[in-house]
Amino acid sequence: MNVILNTDIQTGEDFDFDREQVAEAVCRQALLQEGFPYDAEISLLITDPEEVRALNRDYRGIDDTTDVLSFPGLDYDEPADFRCVEESLADYTDPENGCVLLGDIVLNASRVKEQAAMYGHSERREYAFLIAHSMLHLCGYDHMEPEEAADMEARQERILAALGITREDG
């Protein structure tokens, strides 16, 4: 499976790991675990709290910042039910590269740092966790109900564990 990650970094926040390499590995692992059968294209914007707040307000009607936003490109009947792509392949595919346009991730770099410190693990682990979380949203999962939240949490941990990224990373 080919994964094209279009990364746009619009923040001065710096990390001690390769943001694109970690994000691509997490995206690929999430798609493998969810059984995504196509090549995928994903956009990743790494930005500041003000931009995240503006996007959250404009697209979700919530005038507040958050750690990560997800904008799925597919219309799911059920989480990880990729039949929607089969039914409308041309609608979901970039004609230039043949990849399915899976969606957009907007990551608040400041929150990565804050939450890593708050939870006592590495910034790499927090960054990877938020990418995994967002990828599950791009695959149709949500966490509005307690059982959905528990399912997403377990899936996120499996993705990170497969990559050797643990809470003990400090």
Sequence and secondary structure as in RCSB ss.txt:
>XXXX:A:sequence
MNVILNTDIQTGEDFDFDREQVAEAVCRQALLQEGFPYDAEISLLITDPEEVRALNRDYRGIDDTTDVLSFPGLD
YDEPADFRCVEESLADYTDPENGCVLLGDIVLNASRVKEQAAMYGHSERREYAFLIAHSMLHLCGYDHMEPEEAA
DMEARQERILAALGITREDG
>XXXX:A:secstr
  EEEEEEE      SS HHHHHHHHHHHHHHHHT  S EEEEEEEE HHHHHHHHHHHHS  S  SEEEEESS 
 SSTT THHHHHTHHHHB TTT  EEEEEEEEEHHHHHHHHHHHTS HHHHHHHHHHHHHHHHTT   SSHHHHH
HHHHHHHHHHHHTT  TT  
